[in-house]
Amino acid sequence: MQDTLRITEIFHSLQGETRTAGLPTVFVRLTGCPLRCQYCDSAYAFSGGTIQTLDDILGQVASYRPRYVCVTGGEPLAQPNAIPLLKRLCDAGYEVSLETSGALDISAVDPRVSRVVDLKTPGSKEVSRNRYENMELLTANDQVKFVICSREDYDWAVSKLIQYGLDRRAGEVLFSASHHELKGRDLADWIVADNLPVRLQMQLHKILWDDEPGR
């Protein structure tokens, strides 16, 4: 039997975050996640979905003729066959990114993939799930993301930025204001005041489409 994955959706849209924000991207959203972040915007991907072979997934991706492909979730790495999927997407010539919670080991991910590791802040209610061993594995091709819910979260994120030298390990460090919890302007002001080596994210998909699924 061919390798399979449980898929919630595959769709074509603009990337709303990360260093490729604003670029047309195909998203492959895998089903399932072991975390329950209080601000989660993709809880519909916790269960359900359809079983698809890697060949079927590659065929659907190819139909959009993309340059960029983002494998997301849920938590993609909760399904072991996410690893061969990422490799095959790279082999097909796409620029591939992986959005992962940072709670699972990223060491087996193809080095051609830009691993977007979301370090969970205290405000997420899942800070205890962070796998800090992943910080040692980061390269200039990778990105670290913090979803900031409060000033306390901001201070915590700054402490991790310094502790692990994340601006030197990763290609990008991304600070994002949690939607409806923190004003983007406040976060911007803090970043400027501290002259941080980080990039502010504004989550274009939520601004443009109010975070509709499949957009």
C-alpha positions as a printed Julia matrix, in Angstrom:
215×3 Matrix{Float64}:
   0.0    0.0     0.0
   1.24   3.47   -0.88
   2.17   5.98    1.8
  -0.86   8.02    2.83
  -1.73  11.08    4.88
  -4.94  12.4     6.37
  -5.61  15.74    4.67
  -8.05  18.46    5.75
  -7.66  20.64    2.65
  -5.42  21.65   -0.23
  -5.93  25.16   -1.54
  -4.29  28.05   -3.4
  -4.09  31.49   -1.78
  -1.67  34.2    -0.71
   0.76  33.36    2.06
  -0.4   35.41    5.04
   2.72  35.06    7.19
   6.44  34.28    7.22
   9.11  35.65    4.88
   7.05  34.78    1.79
   3.99  36.76    2.97
   1.93  38.04    0.05
   3.18  35.44   -2.45
   0.77  32.98   -4.13
   1.18  29.66   -2.34
  -0.43  26.22   -2.28
  -1.3   25.08    1.24
  -1.47  21.41    2.2
  -3.25  21.25    5.55
  -2.79  17.97    7.39
  -5.35  16.75    9.91
  -4.67  16.32   13.62
  -2.76  18.15   16.36
  -1.63  17.11   19.84
  -1.73  20.73   21.1
  -4.69  22.91   22.06
  -3.48  26.5    21.9
  -6.17  28.82   23.24
  -6.0   31.1    20.17
  -6.0   28.3    17.57
  -7.5   29.38   14.24
  -7.52  25.94   12.62
  -9.38  23.78   15.14
 -11.43  22.42   12.23
  -8.29  20.47   11.28
  -8.14  18.57   14.58
 -10.2   15.7    13.16
 -11.92  14.47   10.02
 -10.14  14.94    6.73
  -9.64  12.38    4.0
  -6.96   9.74    3.48
  -4.9   10.51    0.38
  -1.81   8.97   -1.16
   1.32  11.03   -1.65
   0.84  10.71   -5.41
  -2.67  12.16   -5.13
  -1.42  15.04   -3.0
   1.43  15.8    -5.41
  -1.04  15.73   -8.3
  -3.37  18.23   -6.65
  -0.49  20.54   -5.79
   0.82  20.4    -9.35
  -2.58  21.37  -10.75
  -2.09  24.89   -9.35
   1.36  25.26  -10.95
   2.8   26.84   -7.8
   6.26  28.06   -6.95
   5.65  28.01   -3.2
   4.09  25.19   -1.18
   3.35  25.34    2.56
   2.65  22.18    4.57
   0.62  23.12    7.62
  -1.97  21.76   10.05
  -2.95  20.98   12.68
   0.52  19.75   13.41
   1.97  18.19   10.25
   4.74  16.28   12.02
   2.17  14.35   14.06
   1.79  12.21   10.91
   5.05  10.37   10.13
   4.43  10.44    6.37
   4.71  14.22    6.43
   8.48  13.66    6.19
   8.4   11.85    2.81
   5.77  14.32    1.55
   8.11  17.24    2.27
  10.97  15.48    0.48
   8.86  14.75   -2.59
   7.65  18.35   -2.76
  11.26  19.53   -2.7
  12.23  16.97   -5.33
   9.42  18.35   -7.53
  11.17  21.74   -7.51
   8.88  23.72   -5.23
  10.04  26.15   -2.56
   8.65  24.37    0.47
   7.9   25.56    3.99
   6.64  23.64    7.01
   4.57  25.24    9.75
   5.17  23.29   12.96
   4.36  23.92   16.6
   7.88  23.2    17.75
   6.6   20.5    20.1
   7.89  17.68   17.89
  11.36  16.78   16.63
  12.24  18.63   13.41
  15.55  16.83   12.79
  14.23  14.47   10.08
  12.8   17.28    7.92
  14.53  17.69    4.55
  17.06  20.54    4.87
  15.67  22.14    1.72
  12.47  22.88    3.63
  12.15  26.18    5.51
  10.97  25.04    8.93
   8.74  27.67   10.54
   8.94  26.74   14.22
   6.22  28.3    16.39
   7.56  28.63   19.94
   4.53  28.61   22.21
   4.3   31.56   24.6
   2.74  31.36   28.08
  -0.39  33.03   26.7
  -0.92  30.1    24.32
  -1.54  27.81   27.32
   0.84  25.27   25.71
   4.24  26.69   26.67
   5.13  23.42   28.43
   5.06  21.6    25.08
   8.02  23.46   23.57
  10.87  21.18   22.49
  13.86  23.45   22.99
  16.23  20.89   21.49
  14.87  22.11   18.16
  16.56  25.48   18.7
  19.96  23.81   18.26
  18.88  22.47   14.86
  17.88  25.77   13.28
  19.66  27.05   10.17
  19.54  30.21    8.08
  16.84  28.52    5.98
  14.51  28.3     8.98
  12.17  30.73   10.74
  11.05  31.05   14.35
   7.6   32.44   15.13
   6.14  33.84   18.36
   2.42  34.56   18.68
   2.3   37.32   21.29
  -0.83  37.64   23.46
   0.32  40.27   26.0
   3.23  42.34   27.27
   4.18  39.35   29.44
   4.35  37.15   26.34
   6.49  39.78   24.61
   8.98  39.88   27.48
   9.09  36.07   27.52
   9.71  35.95   23.76
  12.53  38.49   24.05
  14.12  36.35   26.76
  14.05  33.3    24.45
  15.4   35.37   21.56
  18.4   36.28   23.71
  18.82  32.91   25.46
  19.05  30.93   22.23
  20.54  33.64   19.99
  17.67  33.06   17.6
  18.48  36.01   15.34
  21.83  34.34   14.62
  20.54  30.78   14.28
  17.46  31.29   12.11
  16.99  33.25    8.93
  13.97  35.09   10.37
  12.49  35.69   13.8
   8.81  36.59   13.51
   6.67  38.33   16.14
   2.92  38.24   15.54
   0.15  39.82   17.63
  -2.52  37.31   18.63
  -5.68  38.25   16.74
  -8.21  40.07   19.0
  -5.84  39.85   22.0
  -3.07  42.35   21.25
  -3.01  45.37   18.96
  -0.44  45.12   16.21
   0.48  48.76   16.8
   1.38  48.03   20.44
   3.61  45.15   19.4
   5.21  47.32   16.72
   5.94  50.05   19.28
   7.61  47.57   21.65
   9.77  46.13   18.87
  10.89  49.6    17.78
  11.54  50.76   21.36
  13.77  47.74   22.0
  15.3   47.81   18.49
  14.79  44.06   18.21
  16.25  42.02   15.32
  12.81  40.58   14.54
  10.15  40.99   11.86
   6.59  42.08   12.74
   3.88  39.92   11.15
   0.35  41.17   10.51
  -1.3   37.94    9.21
  -2.55  39.09    5.81
  -5.12  36.29    5.54
  -6.98  37.64    8.56
  -6.87  41.21    7.28
  -7.99  40.28    3.76
 -10.42  37.42    4.33
 -11.18  37.45    8.07
  -9.42  34.09    8.34
 -11.98  32.13    6.32
 -11.0   28.43    6.01
  -9.5   27.62    2.64
  -8.38  31.19    1.99
